[in-house]
Amino acid sequence: MKKHTYSRRQFLGRAAGASVAAVGVPYLIPASALGGQGNVAPSARIVMGCIGVGGQGTYNMNAFLRNADVQVVAVCDVDRDYKDGGAGREPAKRLVEAYYGSNAPSGGYKGCEAYADFRDLLARDDIDAVTVCTPDHWHGVISVAAAKAGKDIYCEKPLANSIPESKAIRDTVKKYARVLQTGSHERSNDSVRFACELIRNGRIGKLHTIRVNLPSSDPHHLEIAKLAGTSFPPMPVPASLDWEMWQGHTPWRPYTERACHFWWRFILDYGGGEMTDRGAHIIDLAQLGNNTDDTGPVELSAQGWRPATGLYDTFLKYSFECTYTNGVKMVGRDDGDRGLKFEGTDGWIFIHIHGGRLEASPESLLKEVIGPDEIHLGRSPEHHRNFLDAVKTRQDPVAPAEVGHRTATICHLLNLAMITGRGFKWDPLKEEIVGDPEANRWLIQPMHSPWHL
């Protein structure tokens, strides 16, 4: 990009300034500049680096590769050769170079660099945007560093593994005028957005209850339940893995494969269990339908069960209730069809996760047409594509940092309510638990040096 007298970064910076000067006027880019008819000028390409290229990270990397106006030039992972369900940095590098071997971008391609340390990737000034698809405990540190380095960010959900980390991402993205898309891809489903338009336009009457079904009955949940109380003996660290770096700022523990790839999500130091896994998808849609994307509940209570001993310590059984200032209650349980049901005075709509299949009563609701003067939530071309378009226009994507942060906050508060065994009053403006200093201290997760936000 430095080869061009008018770089894409300068172009986007001026575009952002122009959009501020013309509030409310959509910023349009000519189709030719975006790769119309397969012709993408090098200066119009979004140069990307992918941080975390295990299973989900490789999936996201491949999704971005398929866009002609993207050029992936770097991958990063602490595991060189992760084989079980994912790639690792060297296999990911080979995937990128093999893709461009048959889809070589015009203007030349100098290959893909593989890094073990995300800081080396972020130091490159030719990279415009990054994916952050690491285990949850790394989202905060990496996303904050990426925003400070001037990169736009596609960060997997939940936005972070604690409320302070999530808040730091939101605030840093705003301070450095970055674009962030949370990987809450259900928001980009047309049927989901249509359902939320029906709800927000009063088609089910006055919304009063949102019922969240978050079952923990998949094979991997059953396996974790079977292993309740099990402590695994230390194992030799694979030669391909930097275990110290993988743990990062969290408390040190000896290596076992059952704490690492995939299974980390059931250890609170690294993830929040099903509550922040699929829960982040479902609760996110509750926020959208309830028109509370920039706020949250004011009261929360939850009860649950988790193993009392052993490696895995996230909740496998739970029930919860949240109350919003508009009187809407969100109640959840760990069974039923995965999804959420919006109940109003005149009917209901159920959204299935994943896929967005809708059910409604009366069924005629699903044939309604949203009028021109009603609330429209727009449509996303696809979650990854929506991010790329936002990078170019400097407008918010469908799941910006504020949205991801507010959803993650609810998930973490519900986990905290179960850990402490008591409910909370929450101030969504001050973002603190009301009248409970001890519970507020629980929100903070100390970080080992040299890591900090």
matplotlib code that plots the C-alpha trace (Angstrom):
import matplotlib.pyplot as plt

x = [0.0, 2.9, 3.5, 0.5, 0.7, -2.8, -3.0, -6.2, -5.6, -5.6, -8.6, -10.6, -9.4, -10.8, -13.9, -14.5, -14.0, -16.4, -19.1, -18.8, -19.3, -22.4, -24.2, -27.0, -25.7, -24.7, -21.1, -21.0, -18.0, -18.1, -18.6, -15.3, -13.4, -14.9, -14.0, -16.9, -16.8, -13.8, -11.5, -10.1, -7.5, -4.7, -5.3, -8.9, -8.1, -8.4, -5.1, -5.8, -4.0, -5.6, -4.8, -5.8, -6.2, -7.6, -11.1, -13.2, -10.2, -9.6, -13.3, -13.3, -10.0, -11.5, -14.6, -12.6, -10.3, -13.4, -13.8, -11.9, -11.2, -9.4, -5.7, -4.6, -0.9, -0.3, -1.5, -0.6, -1.0, 0.9, 0.5, 2.6, 0.8, -2.6, -4.2, -7.4, -10.2, -8.1, -5.1, -2.2, 0.0, 1.9, -1.1, -3.0, -0.1, -0.2, -4.0, -3.7, -0.8, -2.6, -5.7, -3.8, -2.0, -5.2, -6.7, -3.7, -4.7, -3.7, -0.8, 1.3, 1.2, 4.3, 3.0, 1.7, 3.9, 3.3, 3.8, 3.9, 3.4, 0.5, 2.5, 4.8, 1.8, 0.3, 3.6, 3.1, 1.9, 0.6, -2.2, -5.6, -7.7, -7.3, -9.4, -9.2, -10.3, -8.3, -9.6, -11.8, -9.2, -7.0, -9.7, -9.3, -5.5, -5.2, -8.2, -7.1, -3.6, -5.0, -7.2, -4.2, -2.2, -4.8, -6.3, -10.0, -11.1, -13.3, -13.4, -15.2, -17.9, -18.1, -16.3, -14.1, -13.8, -14.6, -16.7, -13.6, -11.8, -15.0, -15.4, -11.8, -12.3, -15.4, -13.7, -10.4, -12.2, -14.1, -11.1, -9.0, -12.0, -11.7, -14.4, -15.1, -17.5, -18.3, -18.7, -22.3, -23.2, -26.9, -27.5, -26.7, -29.6, -32.4, -35.1, -33.7, -33.8, -37.3, -38.5, -37.0, -38.6, -42.0, -41.4, -40.2, -43.1, -45.6, -46.8, -47.0, -48.5, -46.5, -43.5, -43.4, -41.3, -38.3, -37.7, -34.2, -33.6, -29.9, -29.6, -26.3, -27.1, -24.7, -22.2, -19.4, -21.6, -22.4, -18.7, -17.8, -20.6, -19.2, -15.7, -17.1, -14.5, -11.7, -8.3, -5.9, -2.2, 0.3, 1.4, 4.5, 3.9, 3.8, 6.8, 4.5, 2.8, 4.0, 2.0, 3.2, 2.0, -1.2, -2.0, -1.0, -2.3, -4.2, -3.0, -0.3, -1.3, 0.6, -0.2, -2.9, -4.5, -7.9, -7.3, -6.3, -7.9, -11.7, -12.0, -10.7, -14.3, -15.3, -12.6, -13.5, -10.0, -10.3, -14.1, -17.5, -19.0, -22.2, -23.4, -20.9, -20.7, -24.1, -25.5, -23.8, -25.6, -29.1, -28.9, -27.5, -30.7, -32.8, -31.0, -31.8, -35.5, -35.9, -34.2, -31.6, -28.4, -26.8, -27.9, -28.9, -31.0, -31.3, -31.8, -30.4, -30.7, -29.5, -29.0, -26.9, -24.8, -21.2, -18.5, -17.3, -13.8, -11.7, -10.5, -13.8, -15.6, -18.2, -22.0, -23.8, -27.2, -28.8, -31.9, -32.0, -34.1, -33.3, -35.5, -35.2, -36.3, -39.1, -40.6, -39.6, -38.3, -35.8, -35.9, -33.6, -33.2, -30.8, -33.3, -35.7, -35.0, -32.0, -33.3, -35.5, -39.2, -40.5, -43.9, -46.3, -49.8, -51.0, -48.8, -45.3, -42.3, -39.6, -36.2, -34.2, -30.5, -28.6, -30.2, -32.9, -35.9, -39.0, -42.2, -45.1, -48.5, -50.5, -48.7, -49.9, -47.3, -44.6, -46.4, -46.5, -44.9, -43.0, -44.3, -42.1, -42.7, -42.0, -38.8, -36.4, -33.3, -31.7, -30.1, -26.6, -25.1, -23.3, -21.5, -18.0, -19.0, -20.8, -17.6, -15.7, -18.3, -18.1, -14.3, -14.7, -17.6, -16.5, -20.1, -21.0, -21.4, -24.4, -22.6, -20.3, -18.2, -21.0, -23.4, -20.9, -19.9, -23.5, -24.2, -21.0, -21.8, -25.1, -23.5, -20.8, -23.2, -25.3, -22.2, -21.3, -24.7, -24.4, -20.8, -21.8, -25.3, -27.0, -28.9, -27.8, -29.1, -27.1, -26.6, -26.1, -25.1, -22.3, -21.7, -21.5, -23.3, -25.4, -24.7, -22.4, -18.7, -17.7, -19.5, -17.9, -14.5, -15.4, -15.7, -12.0, -9.6, -6.0, -3.5, 0.0, 2.8, 3.7, 0.1, -2.3, -5.0]
y = [0.0, 2.4, 2.1, 4.3, 8.0, 8.0, 5.1, 3.3, 4.3, 8.0, 7.3, 5.8, 8.6, 11.2, 9.2, 9.1, 12.8, 13.4, 11.3, 13.4, 16.5, 15.0, 13.3, 11.0, 10.9, 7.4, 7.2, 5.5, 3.9, 3.3, -0.4, -0.3, 0.7, -2.2, -4.8, -4.6, -7.2, -8.8, -5.8, -4.8, -2.1, -2.9, 0.4, -0.6, -3.9, -4.5, -6.1, -8.5, -10.5, -13.4, -13.9, -17.3, -19.9, -22.9, -24.2, -21.0, -18.9, -20.9, -20.8, -17.0, -16.7, -18.8, -16.6, -13.5, -15.1, -15.6, -11.8, -10.4, -7.1, -8.8, -9.8, -12.0, -11.4, -12.8, -15.4, -15.8, -18.6, -19.9, -23.4, -24.1, -27.3, -27.6, -30.7, -31.6, -29.6, -26.6, -25.4, -23.8, -21.1, -23.1, -25.0, -21.7, -20.1, -23.0, -22.6, -18.9, -19.4, -22.3, -20.2, -17.4, -19.9, -20.3, -16.9, -14.6, -11.0, -8.5, -6.2, -9.1, -11.1, -11.7, -14.5, -15.0, -14.6, -16.8, -15.3, -16.9, -13.5, -11.3, -8.2, -8.9, -9.0, -5.8, -4.0, -4.3, -1.0, -2.5, -4.4, -2.7, -5.2, -8.3, -11.2, -12.1, -15.7, -16.9, -18.4, -15.9, -14.9, -13.3, -11.2, -8.2, -7.8, -8.4, -6.3, -3.4, -3.6, -3.9, -0.8, 1.2, -0.1, 1.4, -1.9, -2.6, -5.8, -8.8, -10.3, -13.5, -13.6, -13.2, -9.9, -10.7, -13.0, -10.4, -7.2, -4.8, -6.4, -6.0, -2.4, -1.7, -3.0, -0.9, 2.3, 1.8, 1.1, 4.4, 6.4, 5.3, 5.4, 1.8, -0.5, -3.6, -6.5, -8.9, -12.5, -12.6, -13.8, -14.6, -10.9, -11.1, -13.5, -12.0, -13.9, -12.8, -9.2, -9.5, -11.1, -8.3, -5.7, -7.4, -7.2, -3.7, -2.5, -4.0, -6.9, -9.1, -6.3, -5.1, -7.3, -8.5, -11.7, -13.2, -16.9, -18.1, -21.8, -22.6, -26.4, -28.0, -31.4, -31.7, -34.5, -32.2, -31.0, -34.6, -35.5, -32.5, -33.6, -37.1, -35.7, -33.6, -33.6, -35.0, -33.6, -34.5, -35.2, -32.9, -33.9, -32.9, -29.8, -30.5, -29.1, -27.1, -25.2, -22.2, -23.1, -20.1, -17.7, -19.6, -19.0, -15.4, -13.3, -16.1, -18.1, -20.6, -24.3, -27.4, -28.4, -31.0, -31.4, -31.3, -27.7, -26.5, -26.6, -26.5, -27.7, -24.3, -22.9, -25.0, -23.4, -20.0, -18.7, -19.0, -19.0, -18.8, -22.2, -22.4, -19.1, -17.2, -19.7, -20.1, -17.8, -14.9, -15.6, -16.0, -13.2, -10.9, -11.4, -10.7, -7.4, -6.6, -7.5, -5.6, -2.5, -2.5, -2.8, 0.1, -0.8, -3.9, -5.3, -3.5, -6.7, -10.2, -13.4, -16.9, -20.4, -23.2, -26.3, -26.8, -29.3, -28.6, -29.9, -30.9, -29.0, -28.0, -25.3, -23.6, -24.1, -26.9, -26.4, -23.0, -20.9, -17.1, -14.0, -10.5, -7.4, -4.3, -0.8, -1.2, -4.0, -6.8, -9.9, -12.3, -15.7, -18.6, -22.3, -25.1, -27.1, -26.9, -26.1, -23.8, -20.3, -17.6, -16.8, -13.2, -13.1, -10.1, -9.3, -10.3, -13.2, -14.7, -15.3, -18.0, -17.8, -21.0, -20.9, -21.6, -20.9, -18.4, -20.6, -18.8, -19.9, -17.6, -17.4, -16.4, -17.9, -15.0, -12.8, -14.2, -12.9, -9.3, -6.6, -3.8, -0.5, 2.3, 4.5, 1.7, 0.7, -1.0, -2.8, -3.1, -6.3, -7.6, -9.1, -11.7, -11.1, -11.1, -9.0, -6.6, -6.0, -5.4, -2.9, -1.1, -0.9, 0.9, 3.2, 3.8, 3.1, 0.7, -3.0, -4.9, -6.1, -3.2, -3.0, -1.5, -4.3, -7.0, -5.5, -5.2, -8.8, -10.1, -8.1, -9.9, -13.3, -12.6, -11.1, -14.3, -16.4, -14.2, -14.5, -18.2, -18.2, -15.9, -17.4, -14.0, -11.7, -8.1, -4.8, -3.5, 0.1, -0.1, 3.6, 3.4, -0.2, -1.4, -3.7, -1.4, -1.6, -4.7, -3.8, -7.4, -8.5, -5.6, -6.8, -10.2, -8.5, -7.7, -10.4, -9.5, -10.0, -11.4, -9.1, -8.2, -8.3, -5.4, -3.6]
z = [0.0, 0.5, -3.2, -3.9, -3.7, -2.2, 0.1, 1.1, 4.8, 3.7, 1.5, 4.5, 6.8, 4.4, 3.9, 7.7, 7.9, 5.0, 6.7, 9.9, 7.8, 6.2, 9.0, 7.7, 4.1, 3.2, 2.0, -1.4, -3.2, -6.9, -7.8, -9.8, -6.7, -4.8, -7.3, -9.7, -12.5, -10.7, -11.1, -7.7, -7.6, -5.2, -3.4, -2.8, -1.2, 2.5, 3.7, 6.5, 9.1, 11.0, 14.7, 16.0, 13.2, 15.0, 14.0, 14.0, 13.1, 10.0, 9.1, 9.3, 7.4, 4.6, 4.6, 4.1, 1.5, -0.7, -1.1, -4.0, -2.3, 0.6, 0.6, 3.5, 4.1, 7.6, 10.0, 13.7, 16.2, 19.2, 17.8, 14.8, 13.7, 15.5, 14.0, 15.9, 14.3, 13.2, 11.3, 13.2, 11.8, 9.3, 7.8, 7.7, 5.8, 3.3, 2.9, 2.1, -0.4, -2.0, -2.4, -4.0, -6.2, -8.2, -7.3, -7.5, -6.9, -9.6, -8.7, -7.3, -4.2, -2.1, 0.0, 3.6, 6.7, 9.7, 13.2, 16.7, 18.5, 17.6, 18.4, 15.4, 13.1, 14.5, 14.0, 10.2, 8.8, 5.6, 7.4, 7.6, 9.5, 11.7, 12.9, 16.5, 16.8, 19.8, 23.0, 24.8, 27.4, 24.7, 23.0, 25.3, 25.2, 21.4, 20.4, 22.5, 21.0, 17.5, 17.9, 19.2, 16.2, 13.9, 12.7, 12.2, 14.0, 13.4, 16.9, 17.7, 20.4, 23.3, 22.9, 25.9, 28.9, 31.5, 31.7, 32.2, 29.2, 27.1, 28.2, 27.3, 23.8, 23.3, 24.7, 22.8, 19.5, 20.0, 21.0, 17.9, 15.5, 14.5, 13.1, 15.0, 14.1, 16.9, 15.5, 16.5, 13.0, 13.8, 13.4, 9.8, 9.1, 7.1, 9.0, 12.4, 11.4, 10.0, 13.2, 15.3, 12.9, 13.6, 17.4, 17.4, 15.2, 17.6, 15.6, 18.7, 20.8, 23.8, 24.4, 28.0, 28.1, 26.2, 26.9, 26.2, 25.6, 26.0, 26.2, 27.3, 25.9, 22.9, 22.9, 24.2, 27.1, 28.1, 27.9, 30.2, 32.6, 32.7, 33.5, 36.4, 39.3, 37.1, 37.4, 34.6, 35.1, 33.5, 30.0, 28.0, 26.0, 22.3, 20.5, 18.2, 21.1, 23.1, 26.3, 28.2, 25.5, 25.1, 28.8, 28.6, 31.5, 33.2, 36.3, 35.3, 35.2, 33.9, 30.4, 29.6, 26.2, 28.0, 29.0, 25.6, 22.1, 22.2, 25.8, 27.2, 26.9, 30.0, 32.2, 33.7, 33.3, 29.6, 28.8, 30.2, 29.3, 27.3, 28.8, 26.7, 23.9, 22.3, 25.0, 23.5, 20.2, 21.7, 24.3, 21.6, 19.6, 22.7, 22.9, 19.3, 19.5, 22.8, 21.4, 24.2, 22.2, 24.0, 27.5, 29.6, 32.3, 35.7, 37.7, 37.3, 39.2, 38.3, 39.8, 38.4, 38.8, 37.9, 39.0, 42.5, 41.8, 38.8, 35.7, 34.3, 36.4, 34.1, 34.6, 32.8, 34.4, 34.9, 35.1, 35.1, 35.0, 33.9, 34.1, 31.9, 32.6, 30.0, 32.1, 29.8, 31.5, 29.9, 31.5, 30.5, 31.0, 30.0, 27.9, 25.0, 21.3, 21.2, 20.5, 22.0, 22.1, 22.2, 23.9, 23.5, 24.4, 20.9, 19.9, 19.9, 17.6, 18.2, 16.5, 16.2, 16.7, 14.4, 11.0, 12.0, 11.3, 12.6, 14.3, 15.2, 16.7, 14.8, 11.8, 9.7, 11.5, 9.2, 6.1, 7.4, 5.4, 7.2, 5.9, 4.6, 7.7, 10.2, 11.9, 9.5, 10.7, 7.3, 5.9, 6.0, 2.8, 5.1, 8.4, 7.1, 4.0, 6.3, 8.2, 5.0, 3.8, 7.1, 6.9, 3.6, 4.5, 8.2, 9.2, 12.0, 11.1, 12.4, 15.6, 16.6, 19.8, 21.9, 20.9, 21.5, 24.9, 26.1, 25.2, 26.8, 29.9, 30.4, 30.0, 32.5, 35.0, 34.9, 35.4, 38.4, 39.9, 39.8, 41.2, 44.1, 44.7, 44.7, 42.4, 41.5, 40.6, 37.7, 36.6, 32.8, 32.6, 35.3, 34.4, 37.9, 40.4, 42.7, 46.4, 46.3, 46.4, 46.9, 43.7, 41.8, 42.8, 41.3, 37.9, 37.8, 36.7, 37.5, 34.7, 35.0, 33.8, 31.2, 30.0, 30.5, 28.8]

ax = plt.figure().add_subplot(projection="3d")
ax.plot(x, y, z, "-o")
ax.set_aspect("equal")
plt.show()
